[in-house]
Amino acid sequence: MAGANCATPLSSNLIDMSKHLAATPASTLDPDIIAGIAGDVPGLVGDLRSDHAGETGAVAIYLGILAVSRDPKVRQFAQEHLASEREHLARMGELLPPGQRSVLLPLWRVAGWLTGFLPALVGPHAVYATIDAVETFVDHHYEEQVRKLPAHGPGAALKALLLACQADEVNHRDEARAARTGAGKLIRAWQWLVGTGSALAVKAARRV
């Protein structure tokens, strides 16, 4: 469940990975290679469409936080993570031609911005709880995809890219979780809403 203090088998080791996305070389993957992999990995294009939509929303979340928060620590947190989410979005954009991206991207931008803006109005604790919930969901979402990809061939390059993205997201989650203090009923309810909304968004983005 979003916000729960748990780690999946792969993600428990991700914090120690040295090859987070910013440290990896530019991807050699492109839409043609992805099309070749997709024949062996059911649902791959839909998964990547949801990843691209999710990273679009993630960028918007941090922009929403920065639009209202004046807390120096929150702003530094948001600025650093915004940079990595923009890198994720750029890499995902290399994998899908515009015609295969979600047609709901404007909606994901608005929803993401509000998901950052609203808790930032409340304060730092709400911001960190929100990021904890979002990244907990994203960790599991990436791991589901990683498990479907082969360890060799072009699929392995995609697997390495997704693992690097996942490692960044786990780091974001753990930084947010460490900065949090307590968790009241309203915060837990908000985290449930964020996690549920994220799951519904992924289902929609996989389709359109």
MARBA-161451 format. One record per residue: residue number from 1; x, y, z of N, C-alpha, C, CB in turn; residue in three letters. Coordinates in Angstrom, 1 decimal. Glycine has a CB too. Layout:
<rs>
{r NUM {X Y Z} {X Y Z} {X Y Z} {X Y Z} ALA}
...
</rs>
This chain:
<rs>
{r 1 {0.8 -1.2 0.0} {0.0 0.0 0.0} {0.9 1.2 0.0} {-1.0 0.0 1.2} MET}
{r 2 {0.5 2.3 -0.7} {1.3 3.5 -0.7} {1.6 4.0 0.6} {0.6 4.6 -1.6} ALA}
{r 3 {2.8 4.4 0.9} {3.2 5.0 2.1} {3.7 3.9 3.1} {2.1 5.8 2.7} GLY}
{r 4 {3.5 2.6 2.9} {3.8 1.6 3.8} {5.4 1.5 3.9} {3.2 0.2 3.5} ALA}
{r 5 {5.9 1.2 5.0} {7.3 1.1 5.2} {7.8 -0.3 4.8} {7.8 1.4 6.6} ASN}
{r 6 {7.8 -0.6 3.5} {8.2 -1.9 3.1} {9.0 -1.8 1.8} {7.0 -2.8 2.8} CYS}
{r 7 {9.8 -2.8 1.5} {10.6 -2.8 0.3} {10.4 -4.1 -0.5} {12.1 -2.5 0.6} ALA}
{r 8 {10.4 -4.0 -1.8} {10.3 -5.3 -2.6} {11.7 -5.9 -2.6} {9.8 -5.0 -4.0} THR}
{r 9 {11.8 -7.2 -3.0} {13.1 -7.8 -3.0} {14.2 -7.1 -3.8} {12.9 -9.2 -3.6} PRO}
{r 10 {13.8 -6.6 -5.0} {14.8 -5.9 -5.8} {15.2 -4.6 -5.2} {14.4 -5.7 -7.2} LEU}
{r 11 {14.1 -3.8 -4.8} {14.3 -2.5 -4.3} {15.1 -2.4 -3.0} {13.0 -1.8 -4.1} SER}
{r 12 {15.1 -3.5 -2.2} {15.9 -3.4 -1.0} {17.4 -3.2 -1.3} {15.7 -4.7 -0.2} SER}
{r 13 {17.8 -3.6 -2.5} {19.2 -3.4 -2.8} {19.5 -2.2 -3.7} {19.8 -4.6 -3.5} ASN}
{r 14 {18.4 -1.5 -4.1} {18.6 -0.4 -5.0} {19.3 0.8 -4.5} {17.3 0.0 -5.6} LEU}
{r 15 {19.2 1.0 -3.2} {19.8 2.2 -2.6} {21.3 2.2 -2.7} {19.4 2.3 -1.1} ILE}
{r 16 {21.9 1.0 -2.8} {23.3 0.9 -2.9} {23.8 0.8 -4.3} {23.8 -0.3 -2.2} ASP}
{r 17 {22.9 0.9 -5.3} {23.3 0.9 -6.7} {24.1 2.1 -7.1} {22.1 0.7 -7.6} MET}
{r 18 {25.3 1.9 -7.7} {26.1 3.0 -8.1} {25.6 3.6 -9.4} {27.5 2.6 -8.2} SER}
{r 19 {24.9 2.8 -10.2} {24.5 3.3 -11.6} {23.1 3.9 -11.6} {24.6 2.2 -12.6} LYS}
{r 20 {22.9 4.9 -10.8} {21.6 5.6 -11.0} {21.6 6.3 -12.3} {21.4 6.6 -9.8} HIS}
{r 21 {20.5 6.8 -12.7} {20.3 7.2 -14.1} {21.3 8.4 -14.5} {18.9 7.7 -14.4} LEU}
{r 22 {21.5 9.3 -13.6} {22.4 10.4 -13.9} {23.9 9.9 -14.2} {22.4 11.4 -12.8} ALA}
{r 23 {24.2 8.7 -13.7} {25.6 8.2 -13.9} {25.7 7.3 -15.0} {26.0 7.5 -12.6} ALA}
{r 24 {24.5 7.0 -15.7} {24.6 6.1 -16.8} {24.8 6.8 -18.1} {23.3 5.2 -16.9} THR}
{r 25 {25.5 6.2 -19.1} {25.7 6.8 -20.4} {24.4 7.0 -21.1} {26.6 6.0 -21.2} PRO}
{r 26 {24.4 7.8 -22.1} {23.2 8.1 -22.9} {22.7 6.7 -23.5} {23.4 9.1 -24.1} ALA}
{r 27 {21.4 6.5 -23.5} {20.8 5.3 -23.9} {21.0 5.0 -25.4} {19.3 5.2 -23.6} SER}
{r 28 {21.3 3.8 -25.8} {21.4 3.4 -27.2} {20.0 2.9 -27.7} {22.5 2.3 -27.4} THR}
{r 29 {19.0 2.9 -26.8} {17.7 2.4 -27.2} {17.0 3.4 -28.0} {16.9 2.0 -25.9} LEU}
{r 30 {16.1 3.0 -28.9} {15.3 3.9 -29.7} {14.0 3.2 -30.0} {16.0 4.3 -31.0} ASP}
{r 31 {13.0 3.9 -30.6} {11.7 3.2 -30.9} {11.8 1.9 -31.7} {10.8 4.2 -31.5} PRO}
{r 32 {12.7 1.9 -32.7} {12.8 0.7 -33.5} {13.3 -0.5 -32.6} {13.8 0.9 -34.6} ASP}
{r 33 {14.2 -0.3 -31.7} {14.7 -1.4 -30.9} {13.6 -1.8 -29.9} {15.9 -0.9 -30.0} ILE}
{r 34 {12.8 -0.8 -29.4} {11.7 -1.1 -28.5} {10.7 -2.0 -29.2} {11.1 0.2 -28.0} ILE}
{r 35 {10.4 -1.6 -30.5} {9.5 -2.4 -31.3} {9.9 -3.9 -31.4} {9.3 -1.8 -32.7} ALA}
{r 36 {11.2 -4.1 -31.6} {11.7 -5.4 -31.7} {11.6 -6.2 -30.4} {13.1 -5.4 -32.1} GLY}
{r 37 {11.8 -5.5 -29.3} {11.7 -6.2 -27.9} {10.2 -6.5 -27.6} {12.3 -5.3 -26.8} ILE}
{r 38 {9.3 -5.6 -28.1} {7.9 -5.7 -27.7} {7.3 -7.0 -28.1} {7.1 -4.5 -28.3} ALA}
{r 39 {7.8 -7.6 -29.2} {7.3 -8.9 -29.6} {7.4 -10.0 -28.6} {7.9 -9.3 -30.9} GLY}
{r 40 {8.5 -9.8 -27.8} {8.7 -10.9 -26.8} {8.3 -10.5 -25.4} {10.2 -11.2 -26.7} ASP}
{r 41 {7.8 -9.3 -25.2} {7.5 -8.8 -23.8} {6.0 -8.2 -23.9} {8.5 -7.7 -23.3} VAL}
{r 42 {5.0 -9.0 -23.6} {3.6 -8.5 -23.7} {3.4 -7.2 -22.9} {2.7 -9.6 -23.2} PRO}
{r 43 {2.7 -6.3 -23.5} {2.3 -5.1 -22.9} {3.5 -4.1 -22.7} {1.9 -5.4 -21.5} GLY}
{r 44 {4.6 -4.3 -23.4} {5.7 -3.4 -23.2} {5.4 -2.0 -23.6} {6.9 -3.9 -24.0} LEU}
{r 45 {4.8 -1.7 -24.8} {4.6 -0.4 -25.2} {3.6 0.3 -24.2} {3.9 -0.4 -26.6} VAL}
{r 46 {2.6 -0.4 -23.7} {1.7 0.2 -22.7} {2.5 0.5 -21.5} {0.6 -0.8 -22.4} GLY}
{r 47 {3.4 -0.3 -21.0} {4.2 -0.1 -19.8} {5.0 1.2 -20.0} {5.1 -1.3 -19.5} ASP}
{r 48 {5.7 1.3 -21.2} {6.5 2.5 -21.4} {5.7 3.7 -21.6} {7.4 2.3 -22.7} LEU}
{r 49 {4.5 3.6 -22.1} {3.6 4.8 -22.2} {3.2 5.2 -20.8} {2.3 4.4 -23.0} ARG}
{r 50 {3.0 4.3 -19.9} {2.7 4.7 -18.5} {3.9 5.3 -17.8} {2.1 3.4 -17.8} SER}
{r 51 {5.1 4.8 -18.2} {6.3 5.3 -17.6} {6.5 6.8 -18.0} {7.5 4.5 -18.0} ASP}
{r 52 {6.3 7.0 -19.3} {6.5 8.4 -19.8} {5.4 9.3 -19.2} {6.3 8.4 -21.4} HIS}
{r 53 {4.2 8.8 -19.1} {3.1 9.6 -18.5} {3.4 9.9 -17.0} {1.8 9.0 -18.6} ALA}
{r 54 {4.0 8.9 -16.3} {4.3 9.0 -14.9} {5.4 10.0 -14.7} {4.7 7.7 -14.4} GLY}
{r 55 {6.4 10.0 -15.5} {7.5 10.9 -15.4} {7.1 12.3 -15.7} {8.7 10.5 -16.3} GLU}
{r 56 {6.1 12.4 -16.7} {5.5 13.7 -16.9} {4.8 14.3 -15.7} {4.5 13.7 -18.1} THR}
{r 57 {4.1 13.4 -15.0} {3.4 13.8 -13.8} {4.4 14.1 -12.7} {2.5 12.7 -13.4} GLY}
{r 58 {5.5 13.4 -12.6} {6.5 13.6 -11.6} {7.1 15.0 -11.7} {7.5 12.5 -11.6} ALA}
{r 59 {7.5 15.3 -12.9} {8.0 16.7 -13.1} {7.0 17.7 -12.7} {8.4 16.9 -14.6} VAL}
{r 60 {5.8 17.5 -13.0} {4.7 18.5 -12.6} {4.6 18.6 -11.1} {3.4 18.1 -13.3} ALA}
{r 61 {4.7 17.4 -10.4} {4.6 17.4 -8.9} {5.6 18.4 -8.3} {4.8 16.0 -8.4} ILE}
{r 62 {6.8 18.3 -8.7} {7.9 19.1 -8.1} {7.7 20.6 -8.5} {9.3 18.6 -8.6} TYR}
{r 63 {7.2 20.8 -9.7} {6.9 22.2 -10.1} {5.8 22.8 -9.3} {6.5 22.3 -11.6} LEU}
{r 64 {4.8 21.9 -8.9} {3.7 22.4 -8.1} {4.2 22.7 -6.7} {2.7 21.3 -8.0} GLY}
{r 65 {5.1 21.9 -6.2} {5.7 22.1 -4.8} {6.5 23.5 -4.9} {6.7 21.0 -4.4} ILE}
{r 66 {7.3 23.7 -5.9} {8.1 24.9 -6.0} {7.3 26.1 -6.2} {9.1 24.7 -7.1} LEU}
{r 67 {6.1 26.0 -6.7} {5.2 27.1 -7.0} {4.7 27.8 -5.7} {4.0 26.7 -7.8} ALA}
{r 68 {4.7 27.0 -4.6} {4.1 27.6 -3.4} {5.1 27.5 -2.1} {2.9 26.9 -3.1} VAL}
{r 69 {5.9 26.5 -2.1} {6.7 26.3 -0.9} {7.8 27.3 -0.8} {7.3 24.9 -0.8} SER}
{r 70 {8.0 27.8 0.4} {9.1 28.8 0.6} {10.1 28.2 1.7} {8.6 30.1 1.1} ARG}
{r 71 {9.9 27.0 2.1} {10.7 26.3 3.0} {12.1 25.9 2.3} {10.1 25.0 3.6} ASP}
{r 72 {13.2 26.4 2.8} {14.5 26.2 2.1} {14.8 24.7 1.9} {15.6 26.8 2.8} PRO}
{r 73 {14.5 23.9 2.9} {14.8 22.4 2.7} {13.9 21.8 1.7} {14.7 21.7 4.1} LYS}
{r 74 {12.6 22.1 1.8} {11.7 21.6 0.8} {12.0 22.0 -0.6} {10.2 22.0 1.1} VAL}
{r 75 {12.4 23.2 -0.8} {12.8 23.7 -2.1} {14.0 23.0 -2.6} {13.0 25.3 -2.1} ARG}
{r 76 {15.0 22.8 -1.8} {16.2 22.1 -2.2} {15.9 20.7 -2.6} {17.3 22.2 -1.1} GLN}
{r 77 {15.1 20.0 -1.8} {14.6 18.7 -2.0} {13.9 18.6 -3.4} {13.7 18.2 -0.9} PHE}
{r 78 {13.0 19.5 -3.6} {12.2 19.5 -4.9} {13.1 19.8 -6.1} {11.1 20.5 -4.8} ALA}
{r 79 {14.0 20.8 -5.9} {14.8 21.2 -7.1} {15.7 20.0 -7.5} {15.7 22.4 -6.7} GLN}
{r 80 {16.3 19.3 -6.5} {17.2 18.2 -6.8} {16.5 17.1 -7.5} {17.9 17.7 -5.5} GLU}
{r 81 {15.3 16.8 -7.0} {14.5 15.6 -7.5} {13.9 16.0 -8.9} {13.5 15.2 -6.5} HIS}
{r 82 {13.5 17.3 -9.0} {13.0 17.7 -10.3} {14.0 17.5 -11.4} {12.6 19.2 -10.3} LEU}
{r 83 {15.3 17.7 -11.1} {16.3 17.5 -12.1} {16.4 16.1 -12.6} {17.7 18.0 -11.6} ALA}
{r 84 {16.3 15.1 -11.6} {16.4 13.7 -12.0} {15.1 13.3 -12.7} {16.6 12.9 -10.7} SER}
{r 85 {14.0 13.8 -12.3} {12.7 13.4 -13.0} {12.7 13.9 -14.4} {11.5 14.0 -12.2} GLU}
{r 86 {13.3 15.1 -14.6} {13.4 15.6 -16.0} {14.3 14.7 -16.9} {13.9 17.1 -16.0} ARG}
{r 87 {15.3 14.2 -16.2} {16.2 13.3 -16.9} {15.5 12.0 -17.3} {17.5 13.0 -16.1} GLU}
{r 88 {14.7 11.5 -16.3} {13.9 10.3 -16.6} {13.0 10.5 -17.7} {13.1 9.9 -15.3} HIS}
{r 89 {12.3 11.7 -17.7} {11.3 12.0 -18.8} {12.0 12.0 -20.1} {10.6 13.3 -18.5} LEU}
{r 90 {13.2 12.6 -20.2} {13.9 12.7 -21.4} {14.3 11.3 -22.0} {15.2 13.5 -21.3} ALA}
{r 91 {14.7 10.4 -21.1} {15.1 9.1 -21.5} {13.8 8.3 -22.0} {15.7 8.3 -20.3} ARG}
{r 92 {12.7 8.5 -21.2} {11.5 7.8 -21.7} {11.0 8.3 -23.0} {10.4 7.9 -20.6} MET}
{r 93 {11.2 9.6 -23.2} {10.8 10.2 -24.5} {11.6 9.7 -25.7} {11.0 11.7 -24.4} GLY}
{r 94 {12.8 9.2 -25.4} {13.6 8.6 -26.5} {13.1 7.2 -26.9} {15.1 8.5 -26.0} GLU}
{r 95 {12.3 6.6 -26.1} {11.8 5.2 -26.4} {10.5 5.2 -27.1} {11.7 4.5 -25.1} LEU}
{r 96 {9.7 6.2 -27.0} {8.4 6.2 -27.6} {8.2 7.4 -28.6} {7.3 6.3 -26.5} LEU}
{r 97 {7.8 7.1 -29.9} {7.5 8.2 -30.8} {6.3 8.9 -30.2} {7.3 7.7 -32.2} PRO}
{r 98 {6.1 10.2 -30.6} {4.9 11.0 -30.1} {3.6 10.3 -30.3} {4.8 12.3 -30.8} PRO}
{r 99 {3.4 9.5 -31.4} {2.2 8.8 -31.6} {1.8 7.7 -30.7} {2.2 8.3 -33.0} GLY}
{r 100 {2.8 7.2 -29.9} {2.6 6.2 -29.0} {2.5 6.7 -27.5} {3.7 5.1 -29.1} GLN}
{r 101 {2.6 8.0 -27.3} {2.6 8.5 -26.0} {1.1 8.7 -25.6} {3.3 9.8 -25.9} ARG}
{r 102 {0.9 8.8 -24.3} {-0.5 9.0 -23.8} {-1.1 10.2 -24.3} {-0.5 9.0 -22.2} SER}
{r 103 {-2.4 10.1 -24.8} {-3.1 11.3 -25.2} {-3.6 12.1 -24.1} {-4.3 10.9 -26.1} VAL}
{r 104 {-3.4 11.6 -22.9} {-3.9 12.3 -21.6} {-2.8 13.1 -21.0} {-4.5 11.3 -20.7} LEU}
{r 105 {-1.7 13.3 -21.6} {-0.6 14.0 -21.0} {-1.0 15.4 -20.4} {0.5 14.3 -22.0} LEU}
{r 106 {-1.8 16.2 -21.0} {-2.2 17.4 -20.4} {-2.9 17.2 -19.0} {-3.2 18.2 -21.3} PRO}
{r 107 {-3.7 16.1 -18.9} {-4.3 15.7 -17.7} {-3.3 15.3 -16.6} {-5.4 14.6 -17.9} LEU}
{r 108 {-2.3 14.5 -17.0} {-1.3 14.1 -16.1} {-0.5 15.3 -15.6} {-0.4 13.0 -16.8} TRP}
{r 109 {-0.3 16.3 -16.4} {0.5 17.5 -16.0} {-0.3 18.2 -14.9} {0.8 18.4 -17.2} ARG}
{r 110 {-1.6 18.4 -15.2} {-2.4 19.1 -14.2} {-2.6 18.3 -12.9} {-3.9 19.4 -14.8} VAL}
{r 111 {-2.8 17.0 -13.0} {-3.0 16.2 -11.8} {-1.7 16.2 -11.0} {-3.4 14.8 -12.2} ALA}
{r 112 {-0.5 16.1 -11.7} {0.8 16.1 -11.0} {1.0 17.4 -10.3} {1.9 15.8 -12.0} GLY}
{r 113 {0.7 18.5 -11.0} {1.0 19.8 -10.4} {0.2 20.0 -9.1} {0.6 20.9 -11.4} TRP}
{r 114 {-1.1 19.6 -9.2} {-2.0 19.7 -8.0} {-1.5 18.7 -6.9} {-3.4 19.4 -8.3} LEU}
{r 115 {-0.9 17.6 -7.2} {-0.4 16.6 -6.2} {0.8 17.2 -5.5} {-0.1 15.3 -6.9} THR}
{r 116 {1.5 18.1 -6.1} {2.6 18.8 -5.4} {2.1 20.1 -4.8} {3.7 19.1 -6.4} GLY}
{r 117 {1.3 20.8 -5.4} {0.9 22.1 -4.9} {0.1 22.0 -3.7} {0.0 22.8 -6.0} PHE}
{r 118 {-0.9 21.1 -3.6} {-1.8 21.0 -2.5} {-1.1 20.7 -1.2} {-2.9 20.0 -2.7} LEU}
{r 119 {-0.3 19.6 -1.1} {0.4 19.4 0.1} {1.4 20.5 0.5} {1.2 18.1 0.1} PRO}
{r 120 {2.0 21.2 -0.5} {2.9 22.2 -0.2} {2.2 23.4 0.5} {3.6 22.7 -1.5} ALA}
{r 121 {0.9 23.5 0.3} {0.2 24.6 1.0} {0.1 24.2 2.5} {-1.2 24.7 0.4} LEU}
{r 122 {0.1 22.9 2.8} {-0.1 22.4 4.1} {1.2 22.6 4.9} {-0.6 21.0 4.2} VAL}
{r 123 {2.3 22.1 4.2} {3.6 22.2 4.9} {4.6 21.1 4.5} {3.5 22.3 6.4} GLY}
{r 124 {5.8 21.2 5.0} {6.8 20.2 4.7} {6.4 18.7 4.9} {8.1 20.5 5.4} PRO}
{r 125 {5.8 18.5 6.1} {5.4 17.1 6.4} {4.5 16.5 5.3} {4.8 17.0 7.8} HIS}
{r 126 {3.6 17.3 4.9} {2.6 16.8 3.9} {3.3 16.6 2.5} {1.5 17.8 3.7} ALA}
{r 127 {4.3 17.4 2.2} {5.1 17.3 1.0} {5.8 15.9 1.0} {6.1 18.4 0.8} VAL}
{r 128 {6.6 15.7 2.1} {7.4 14.5 2.2} {6.5 13.2 2.2} {8.2 14.5 3.5} TYR}
{r 129 {5.3 13.3 2.9} {4.4 12.2 2.9} {3.9 11.9 1.5} {3.2 12.5 3.9} ALA}
{r 130 {3.7 12.9 0.7} {3.2 12.7 -0.6} {4.2 12.1 -1.5} {2.8 14.1 -1.3} THR}
{r 131 {5.5 12.5 -1.4} {6.5 11.9 -2.2} {6.8 10.5 -1.8} {7.8 12.7 -2.1} ILE}
{r 132 {6.7 10.2 -0.5} {6.8 8.8 0.0} {5.8 8.0 -0.6} {6.7 8.8 1.6} ASP}
{r 133 {4.5 8.4 -0.7} {3.4 7.6 -1.3} {3.6 7.4 -2.8} {2.1 8.3 -1.0} ALA}
{r 134 {4.0 8.5 -3.5} {4.1 8.4 -4.9} {5.3 7.4 -5.3} {4.4 9.8 -5.5} VAL}
{r 135 {6.4 7.6 -4.6} {7.6 6.8 -5.0} {7.5 5.4 -4.5} {8.8 7.4 -4.4} GLU}
{r 136 {6.7 5.1 -3.4} {6.4 3.7 -3.0} {5.7 3.0 -4.2} {5.6 3.7 -1.7} THR}
{r 137 {4.7 3.7 -4.7} {4.0 3.1 -5.8} {4.9 2.9 -7.0} {2.8 4.0 -6.2} PHE}
{r 138 {5.7 3.9 -7.4} {6.5 3.9 -8.6} {7.6 2.8 -8.4} {7.2 5.2 -8.8} VAL}
{r 139 {8.1 2.6 -7.3} {9.1 1.5 -7.0} {8.4 0.1 -7.5} {9.5 1.4 -5.5} ASP}
{r 140 {7.2 -0.1 -7.0} {6.6 -1.4 -7.3} {6.2 -1.4 -8.8} {5.3 -1.6 -6.5} HIS}
{r 141 {5.8 -0.3 -9.4} {5.5 -0.2 -10.8} {6.7 -0.6 -11.7} {4.9 1.2 -11.1} HIS}
{r 142 {7.8 0.0 -11.4} {9.0 -0.3 -12.2} {9.4 -1.8 -12.0} {10.2 0.6 -11.8} TYR}
{r 143 {9.3 -2.2 -10.8} {9.8 -3.6 -10.5} {9.0 -4.6 -11.3} {9.7 -3.9 -9.0} GLU}
{r 144 {7.7 -4.4 -11.4} {6.8 -5.3 -12.2} {7.4 -5.4 -13.7} {5.4 -4.8 -12.2} GLU}
{r 145 {7.8 -4.3 -14.2} {8.3 -4.2 -15.6} {9.7 -4.9 -15.7} {8.4 -2.8 -16.1} GLN}
{r 146 {10.6 -4.6 -14.7} {11.9 -5.2 -14.7} {11.9 -6.7 -14.7} {12.7 -4.7 -13.5} VAL}
{r 147 {10.9 -7.3 -14.0} {10.8 -8.7 -13.8} {10.4 -9.4 -15.2} {9.9 -9.1 -12.8} ARG}
{r 148 {9.8 -8.6 -16.1} {9.4 -9.2 -17.3} {10.5 -9.2 -18.4} {8.2 -8.5 -17.8} LYS}
{r 149 {11.6 -8.4 -18.2} {12.6 -8.2 -19.2} {13.7 -9.2 -19.1} {13.1 -6.8 -19.1} LEU}
{r 150 {14.3 -9.6 -20.2} {15.4 -10.6 -20.2} {16.7 -10.0 -19.7} {15.6 -11.1 -21.6} PRO}
{r 151 {17.6 -10.9 -19.4} {18.9 -10.4 -18.8} {19.9 -10.3 -19.9} {19.4 -11.4 -17.8} ALA}
{r 152 {19.6 -10.6 -21.2} {20.5 -10.5 -22.3} {19.9 -9.9 -23.5} {21.1 -11.9 -22.6} HIS}
{r 153 {20.7 -9.4 -24.4} {20.2 -8.8 -25.6} {19.6 -7.4 -25.4} {19.1 -9.7 -26.2} GLY}
{r 154 {18.9 -6.8 -26.4} {18.4 -5.5 -26.3} {17.5 -5.3 -25.1} {17.6 -5.1 -27.5} PRO}
{r 155 {16.8 -6.3 -24.7} {15.9 -6.2 -23.5} {16.7 -5.9 -22.2} {15.1 -7.5 -23.3} GLY}
{r 156 {17.9 -6.4 -22.2} {18.8 -6.2 -21.0} {19.1 -4.7 -20.9} {20.0 -7.0 -21.1} ALA}
{r 157 {19.3 -4.0 -22.0} {19.6 -2.6 -22.0} {18.4 -1.8 -21.4} {20.0 -2.0 -23.4} ALA}
{r 158 {17.2 -2.2 -21.8} {16.0 -1.5 -21.3} {15.9 -1.9 -19.8} {14.8 -2.0 -22.1} LEU}
{r 159 {16.2 -3.1 -19.4} {16.1 -3.5 -18.0} {17.0 -2.6 -17.2} {16.4 -5.0 -17.9} LYS}
{r 160 {18.3 -2.4 -17.7} {19.2 -1.6 -16.9} {18.7 -0.2 -16.8} {20.6 -1.6 -17.7} ALA}
{r 161 {18.1 0.4 -17.9} {17.6 1.7 -17.8} {16.5 1.8 -16.7} {17.1 2.2 -19.2} LEU}
{r 162 {15.6 0.9 -16.7} {14.5 0.9 -15.8} {15.0 0.7 -14.4} {13.4 -0.1 -16.1} LEU}
{r 163 {16.0 -0.1 -14.2} {16.6 -0.3 -12.9} {17.2 1.0 -12.3} {17.6 -1.4 -12.9} LEU}
{r 164 {17.9 1.7 -13.3} {18.5 3.0 -12.9} {17.4 4.0 -12.5} {19.4 3.5 -14.0} ALA}
{r 165 {16.3 4.0 -13.2} {15.2 4.9 -12.9} {14.6 4.5 -11.5} {14.1 4.9 -13.9} CYS}
{r 166 {14.5 3.2 -11.3} {13.9 2.7 -10.1} {14.8 3.1 -8.9} {13.7 1.2 -10.2} GLN}
{r 167 {16.1 3.0 -9.1} {17.0 3.3 -8.0} {16.9 4.8 -7.6} {18.4 3.0 -8.4} ALA}
{r 168 {16.7 5.6 -8.6} {16.5 7.1 -8.3} {15.2 7.3 -7.5} {16.5 7.9 -9.6} ASP}
{r 169 {14.1 6.6 -7.9} {12.9 6.7 -7.2} {12.9 6.2 -5.8} {11.8 6.0 -8.0} GLU}
{r 170 {13.6 5.1 -5.6} {13.7 4.6 -4.2} {14.5 5.6 -3.4} {14.4 3.2 -4.3} VAL}
{r 171 {15.5 6.2 -4.0} {16.3 7.2 -3.2} {15.4 8.4 -2.8} {17.5 7.7 -4.0} ASN}
{r 172 {14.5 8.8 -3.8} {13.6 9.9 -3.5} {12.6 9.5 -2.3} {12.8 10.3 -4.8} HIS}
{r 173 {12.1 8.3 -2.4} {11.2 7.8 -1.4} {11.9 7.8 0.0} {10.7 6.4 -1.7} ARG}
{r 174 {13.1 7.3 0.0} {13.8 7.2 1.3} {14.2 8.5 1.9} {15.0 6.3 1.2} ASP}
{r 175 {14.5 9.4 1.0} {14.8 10.8 1.5} {13.6 11.4 2.1} {15.4 11.7 0.4} GLU}
{r 176 {12.5 11.3 1.4} {11.2 11.8 1.9} {10.8 11.2 3.2} {10.1 11.7 0.8} ALA}
{r 177 {10.9 9.9 3.3} {10.5 9.1 4.5} {11.4 9.5 5.7} {10.6 7.6 4.2} ARG}
{r 178 {12.7 9.8 5.4} {13.6 10.2 6.5} {13.2 11.6 7.0} {15.0 10.1 6.1} ALA}
{r 179 {12.7 12.4 6.2} {12.4 13.8 6.5} {11.0 13.9 7.2} {12.5 14.7 5.3} ALA}
{r 180 {10.2 12.9 7.1} {8.9 12.9 7.7} {8.9 12.8 9.2} {8.0 11.8 7.1} ARG}
{r 181 {7.9 13.4 9.9} {7.7 13.3 11.3} {6.3 12.9 11.6} {8.1 14.6 12.1} THR}
{r 182 {6.0 11.7 12.0} {4.7 11.2 12.3} {3.8 11.0 11.1} {4.0 12.3 13.2} GLY}
{r 183 {2.6 10.5 11.4} {1.6 10.2 10.3} {0.2 10.2 10.9} {2.0 8.9 9.5} ALA}
{r 184 {-0.5 11.3 10.8} {-1.8 11.3 11.3} {-2.8 10.7 10.4} {-2.3 12.7 11.6} GLY}
{r 185 {-4.1 10.6 10.8} {-5.1 10.0 9.9} {-5.3 10.7 8.6} {-6.4 9.9 10.7} LYS}
{r 186 {-5.3 12.0 8.7} {-5.5 12.8 7.4} {-4.3 12.5 6.4} {-5.6 14.2 7.7} LEU}
{r 187 {-3.1 12.4 7.0} {-2.0 12.2 6.1} {-2.0 10.8 5.5} {-0.6 12.4 6.9} ILE}
{r 188 {-2.4 9.8 6.3} {-2.5 8.4 5.8} {-3.6 8.3 4.8} {-2.8 7.5 7.0} ARG}
{r 189 {-4.7 9.1 5.0} {-5.8 9.1 4.0} {-5.3 9.7 2.7} {-7.0 9.8 4.5} ALA}
{r 190 {-4.6 10.8 2.8} {-4.0 11.5 1.6} {-3.1 10.5 0.9} {-3.3 12.8 2.0} TRP}
{r 191 {-2.2 9.8 1.6} {-1.3 8.9 1.0} {-2.1 7.8 0.2} {-0.4 8.3 2.0} GLN}
{r 192 {-3.1 7.3 0.9} {-4.0 6.3 0.2} {-4.5 6.8 -1.1} {-5.1 5.8 1.1} TRP}
{r 193 {-5.0 8.1 -1.0} {-5.6 8.7 -2.2} {-4.5 8.9 -3.3} {-6.2 10.1 -1.9} LEU}
{r 194 {-3.3 9.3 -2.9} {-2.3 9.4 -3.9} {-1.9 8.1 -4.5} {-1.0 10.1 -3.2} VAL}
{r 195 {-1.7 7.1 -3.7} {-1.4 5.8 -4.2} {-2.4 5.2 -5.1} {-1.1 4.8 -3.1} GLY}
{r 196 {-3.7 5.3 -4.7} {-4.8 4.8 -5.6} {-4.9 5.6 -6.9} {-6.1 4.9 -4.8} THR}
{r 197 {-4.7 6.9 -6.8} {-4.8 7.8 -8.0} {-3.6 7.4 -8.9} {-4.7 9.2 -7.6} GLY}
{r 198 {-2.5 7.1 -8.4} {-1.3 6.7 -9.2} {-1.6 5.4 -10.0} {-0.1 6.6 -8.4} SER}
{r 199 {-2.2 4.4 -9.2} {-2.6 3.2 -9.9} {-3.6 3.3 -11.0} {-3.1 2.2 -8.8} ALA}
{r 200 {-4.6 4.1 -10.7} {-5.6 4.4 -11.8} {-5.0 5.1 -13.0} {-6.8 5.2 -11.2} LEU}
{r 201 {-4.1 6.0 -12.7} {-3.4 6.8 -13.8} {-2.6 5.8 -14.7} {-2.6 7.9 -13.3} ALA}
{r 202 {-1.9 4.9 -14.1} {-1.1 3.9 -14.8} {-2.0 3.1 -15.7} {-0.3 3.0 -13.9} VAL}
{r 203 {-3.2 2.6 -15.2} {-4.1 1.8 -16.0} {-4.6 2.6 -17.2} {-5.3 1.3 -15.1} LYS}
{r 204 {-4.9 3.8 -17.0} {-5.4 4.7 -18.1} {-4.3 4.9 -19.1} {-5.9 6.0 -17.5} ALA}
{r 205 {-3.1 5.2 -18.6} {-2.0 5.6 -19.5} {-1.6 4.3 -20.3} {-0.8 6.1 -18.7} ALA}
{r 206 {-1.7 3.1 -19.8} {-1.3 1.9 -20.5} {-2.3 1.8 -21.8} {-1.4 0.7 -19.6} ARG}
{r 207 {-3.5 2.3 -21.7} {-4.5 2.1 -22.7} {-4.4 3.3 -23.7} {-5.9 2.0 -22.1} ARG}
{r 208 {-4.3 4.5 -23.2} {-4.4 5.7 -24.1} {-3.4 6.7 -23.8} {-5.8 6.3 -24.1} VAL}
</rs>
